[in-house]
């Protein structure tokens, strides 16, 4: 009986860790997508500012 209790506790702990890891990775993904969007906006702004230095402005 003692072995079963330990096994069940370990499985519950593994499940909890998996859920927390999944939430953390979702957060990282969302942050990376937000940062990529900001970089794209910054690149667009840089192109607009750089266009002031071209002949066809």
GIMODA-V163414 format. One record per helix or strand of 3 or more residues. SS is the DSSP state (helix for helix, strand for strand). FROM is the first residue (numbers start at 1). TO is the last residue. Records with the same first field share a line. If there is no record, write none. Layout:
BEGIN
SS->FROM-TO / FROM-TO
END
This chain:
BEGIN
helix->2-53
END
